Amino acid sequence: MSEFMKKVIFPVAASVFLSVLFYPLCLENGQCDYLKLWMFMGIPFGVHRMFLWIVPKGFDIGGTVGVMVMNLLVGGVIGGVILAWRLVMAI
């Protein structure tokens, strides 16, 4: 039972929770921008992988913020792919 919960229930529940949480942020003129939603939903799944690759140190404040934003964007894309893969594997 725990393997079923770890492989099926948790990814589906996490994706539903994240989509409900980030859906209002992705509305533009009453329509959802699904690319933004996909990236926002992928941030929790992929950002910890990005901070292992590019650690912002030795920059000024602008460079540090730029590297952090780049980490969030690329981590969101990587996490979106990981989330999609986990949902496909859950099905």
N, C-alpha and C positions, 0 to 999 in steps of 0.2 A: 504493500500500500504506500509506503513512503517513496518508493521509486516512481510510482504513478504520480504522486503529488509533486515530486521534484521535477519531473520531466513534462508533465501536462498541466496540472492545475496552477502551479506558480507562474509559468510564463504567460498563460492565458489571463490569469487574474492581474498580473502586472501590466500587461498590455491594455486591458480594459481600464484599469485604474489610471494609467498614464494618459490614455486617450481622453478620458473624462476630464482629467486635470488640465491638459494642455489644449483641448479643443477651443475654449474661448479665446486663447491667445492667437489662434490661427485663423480666425474669422476676418475676412476682408470683404466689405460690402455685402454681408450676408452669406458669403460662400466661403467654404473652408479651403485653405491652401494646404493640400495634402503633403507636399514636399516639406513644408515647415513642420507639420505635425509628425511626419516620419522622423525628421531630425530631432525634434524635441523628445519624442518617445525613445529614441536611441541613445540619448545622453547618459542615462543611468547604466546602460549596458556596455558602453564603449569608452567612457571618459577615463576610467581608471587605467585602461590600456595606453591611452595617449600620454598620461603624465609619467609613464615609465620611459617613453621614447624621447620627449622633448621637455626638459625641466627648465623653467625660466629662471636663470640666475646670471648675474653679471650684466643685466640690462638696466637701463633707466626705467622710470615708471611707465612711460609710453611703450617701450619695448616689452616690458613684462606683461602689460595689459594686452598687447597685441599677440604675444605668444599664448597667453591664457585663452583669448578668444579663438585663436587658431586651433588650440587643443579642444575647445568645446565643439567647434564646427566639424573637425575631422573625427573627433570622438563620437559625435552624433551620427555621422554617416556610417562609421564602423559599427556602432551600436545598433543602428537601424538594420543593417545587414544581419547582425547577430540575432536581433529580435525576430526578424523575418524567418531566419533559419530555425530558431527555436519553435516558432509557431508552426512551421511546416513539419518539423519533427514531432510536434504534439499531435498533429492531425494524423 
